[in-house]
Amino acid sequence: MGSNEPVNTAQMYRLLGLRLRNLTINPGQEWPAIHREETTFNEMMSSFALPLIGLVALGTFISQLINQQAFLLELALKKVGVEFAALFLGLIVAWYFVLWIMKYFHFEPSRETAAKLTIYSSSSLYLVLLITALVPEVFFLQIFGFYAIYLMWIGVRLLKGPSQVQKNWFSLVAGLAILGFPYLIRIVLLNLITI
């Protein structure tokens, strides 16, 4: 995923699936590769985060059309808009938050490092939201979104700087921010447009 060669959509989703699988199954081997990559925030967003957020939004749309008794396209589009905005804005806010707290935990603040930690640790949240959007009956699987904290912890272990105790606390705070900001933004948006 770190090469600067242009890729088509099929290759992008294949690489995205491979990265998602590796982060889910063996994050200890995937994080060193992520930290070695020379990628910008925009590249990470366009090749990883936005496609996943788009899949969650598509899953929400399909679920809304299938699982509702009445065919209400307007309601489905509102739900998709809320879901996409909550995940996108939540990711941006979490990225700024992680960048901001890095200095308090004695890391060298880096926009790219904060972006890698935030974007790739969010992958478990997106995967769980996609599954529960398509199959709402398994809503209890959302508990696996907390895997984001573990992904953050694995990613932070490799960074230089603070002690392991500080890295543990940083992982907990940053992981909760990754999970919490999209949820809070979703609540605010739902209250604003009253779906």
C-alpha positions in Angstrom: 0.0 0.0 0.0 2.9 2.3 0.4 4.1 2.4 -3.2 3.6 5.6 -5.2 2.5 3.8 -8.3 -1.0 4.4 -9.5 -3.4 1.6 -8.8 -6.8 0.9 -10.2 -9.9 0.4 -8.1 -9.7 -3.4 -8.0 -6.1 -3.3 -6.9 -6.9 -0.7 -4.3 -9.6 -2.9 -2.8 -7.4 -6.0 -3.0 -4.6 -4.2 -1.1 -7.1 -2.7 1.3 -8.5 -6.2 2.0 -5.0 -7.6 2.5 -4.1 -4.8 5.0 -7.4 -5.2 6.8 -6.9 -9.0 7.1 -3.3 -8.5 8.3 -4.3 -5.9 10.9 -7.1 -8.2 12.1 -5.2 -11.5 12.2 -1.6 -10.5 12.8 -1.2 -6.8 13.7 2.3 -7.4 15.2 3.7 -8.2 11.8 1.6 -5.5 9.9 2.5 -2.5 12.0 6.2 -2.6 11.3 5.4 -2.5 7.5 3.0 0.4 8.2 5.6 2.4 10.1 8.1 1.9 7.3 5.8 3.3 4.6 6.3 6.8 3.4 2.7 7.8 3.0 0.8 11.0 3.5 -2.4 11.6 5.3 -4.3 12.0 2.0 -2.9 8.7 0.6 -3.9 6.8 3.7 -7.4 8.4 3.6 -7.9 7.7 -0.1 -6.5 4.2 -0.1 -7.8 2.9 3.2 -10.1 5.0 5.4 -12.5 6.5 2.8 -13.1 3.2 1.0 -13.9 1.5 4.3 -16.1 4.4 5.4 -17.8 4.2 2.0 -18.4 0.5 2.4 -20.0 1.1 5.8 -22.2 3.8 4.3 -23.2 1.4 1.5 -24.0 -1.3 4.0 -26.1 1.1 6.0 -28.0 2.1 2.8 -28.6 -1.5 1.8 -29.7 -2.5 5.3 -32.0 0.5 5.6 -33.7 -0.4 2.3 -34.0 -4.1 3.1 -34.8 -4.1 6.8 -37.5 -1.4 6.8 -41.1 -2.3 6.0 -41.6 0.8 3.9 -39.4 1.7 1.0 -38.2 5.2 2.1 -35.3 6.3 0.0 -35.1 9.7 1.8 -34.7 8.0 5.2 -32.1 5.7 3.8 -30.1 8.6 2.3 -30.3 10.5 5.6 -29.0 7.5 7.5 -26.2 7.1 5.0 -25.3 10.8 5.3 -25.2 10.7 9.1 -23.1 7.5 9.1 -20.6 8.8 6.6 -20.3 12.2 8.2 -20.0 10.7 11.7 -17.2 8.3 10.7 -15.4 10.8 8.5 -15.5 13.7 11.0 -14.9 11.4 13.9 -11.7 10.2 12.2 -10.5 13.7 11.5 -11.2 14.8 15.1 -9.6 11.7 16.5 -6.5 12.3 14.3 -6.2 15.9 15.7 -6.7 14.6 19.2 -4.1 11.9 18.9 -1.6 14.4 17.4 -2.4 16.8 20.3 -1.9 14.3 23.1 1.3 12.8 21.6 3.3 15.6 23.2 1.7 15.0 26.6 2.8 11.4 26.5 6.3 12.4 25.5 6.1 11.2 21.9 7.6 13.3 19.1 4.5 14.8 17.6 4.2 13.8 13.9 1.2 14.3 11.7 2.0 11.2 9.7 2.5 9.0 12.7 -0.7 10.2 14.3 -2.5 9.6 11.0 -1.2 6.0 10.8 -2.1 5.3 14.4 -5.6 6.8 14.0 -6.5 5.5 10.5 -5.2 1.9 10.8 -6.4 1.5 14.4 -9.9 2.5 13.2 -10.1 -0.5 10.9 -11.7 -2.8 13.5 -14.4 -0.2 14.1 -15.2 0.0 10.4 -15.3 -3.7 9.9 -17.6 -4.2 12.9 -19.9 -1.4 11.7 -20.1 -2.9 8.2 -21.0 -6.3 9.5 -23.6 -4.9 12.0 -25.1 -2.6 9.3 -25.6 -5.5 6.9 -26.9 -7.9 9.6 -28.4 -5.7 12.4 -29.4 -8.8 14.4 -25.7 -9.3 15.4 -25.4 -5.8 17.0 -23.7 -7.3 20.0 -20.6 -7.8 17.8 -20.0 -4.0 18.2 -18.1 -4.9 21.3 -15.3 -6.1 19.0 -14.8 -2.4 18.0 -12.7 -2.2 21.2 -10.1 -4.1 19.2 -9.1 -0.6 18.1 -7.4 -0.1 21.5 -5.4 -3.2 21.0 -4.4 -2.2 17.5 -3.3 1.2 18.8 -1.3 -0.5 21.5 0.5 -2.7 19.0 1.2 0.3 16.8 2.5 2.4 19.6 4.9 -0.3 21.0 7.2 0.3 18.0 7.5 4.0 18.5 10.5 5.6 20.3 10.0 7.9 23.2 8.1 7.3 26.4 8.1 4.4 28.8 5.9 1.4 28.2 3.5 2.5 30.9 3.0 5.9 29.1 2.5 4.0 25.9 -0.2 1.8 27.5 -2.0 4.9 28.8 -1.7 6.6 25.4 -3.1 3.6 23.7 -6.1 3.5 26.0 -6.8 7.2 25.6 -6.3 7.3 21.9 -8.2 4.1 21.3 -11.2 5.4 23.2 -11.0 8.7 21.2 -11.1 6.7 18.0 -14.2 4.9 19.2 -15.9 7.8 21.0 -15.7 10.7 18.5 -17.7 9.0 15.7 -20.3 7.9 18.3 -20.6 11.5 19.7 -20.8 13.1 16.3 -23.5 10.5 15.2 -25.6 11.5 18.3 -25.2 15.2 17.5 -26.1 14.7 13.9 -29.1 12.6 14.7 -30.4 15.2 17.1 -29.9 17.9 14.6 -31.8 16.3 11.7 -34.2 14.2 13.8 -34.4 11.1 11.7 
